[in-house]
Each structure stands twice: as structure tokens, then as C-alpha cells.
Amino acid sequence: MSSSEGPARPRASTEIIVVTGDRYRIEGTPKEVERIIVDAARGSIMQLAWLVEAETGADLAVNPDHVVTLRAGS
């Protein structure tokens, strides 16, 4: 018997922009990505926010103090 699940939905993504103007599309909703960045900012000195790029699946470490903008990806 086949699964009743439909086609896989694409994972939500969030765009972040850092002080240099570089833009990254990150896996996760804006609230999920915000939580990771805020947790890193509240962590030890120079703790990076570890994220996953949506297009490549590559790990990305971001200094939380350098994030300027978060917005839902398209």
C-alpha cells in the first residue's frame, strides 16, 4: 500500500542580509532563523550563528552582530 502523503513541500527559507550587503538564503522560517541568531548573540563572546544555506545545503557561520535584516524567502 502506498503512502497517503503528497509531494514533499519545499522547506521554508529566510533571507538574511549582513552589514557588508551580502545576502544569504537560509533554511528555516524567519522565526527559526531569528532564534538561532539571538541564541548565538546571547551565548559566549564571539559565538557564531550556525545556519544552513537553502540552495546548497552548506553550513554557514554568521556573526550575529553583523545581521542587518531578516525576511521570509520566496
Buried (B, 14 or more C-beta within 10 A) or exposed (E): EEEEEEEEEEEBBBBBBBEEEEEBBBBBBBEBBBEBBEEBEEEEEEBEBEBBBBEEEEEBEBBBEBBEEBEEBE
